[in-house]
């Protein structure tokens, strides 16, 4: 985890090349651990986290093709985790976040129909989580956070927030 933490610190300091290097080192280690212990959900979840971090760094650099590659690799891991533990709400949330990240990149690339499909997948997953546990403020918060496509109008965002608030018990 050290490489990931150092990478996060470097990113926060504005050293994106150094941060990316640390995150890529972390990803190499996590890939080796997953290879040695493919049944470990913990290693797979850490691998997913590393892929997301690297994807965000590539997005920040404007390398959308590489960001999309990392986010799609993360989606594959999230899908594997769900297949092994379909009732795990945290894994379902990870799946929604992955769809949202992919949708954001596709939207930026102008691939609006594909972006919409990804956003709809994220919304559907988070809606299922809220339906299963409507008292969870966390699921409501995450629905607003991860299921709001970048660039969505403020009024539309306010309307969604108001609907979610009304649905709280």
Buried (B, 14 or more C-beta within 10 A) or exposed (E): EEBBEBBBEBBEEEBBEBBBBBBBBBBEBBBEBBEEEEEEEEBBBBBBBBBBBBBBBBBEEEBBEBBBBBBBBBBEBBEBBBEEEEEEBEBBBBBBBBBBBBBBBBBBBEBEEBBBBBBBBBBEBBBBBBEEEEEBEEBBEBBBEBBBBEEEEEEEEEEBBEEBEEEEE
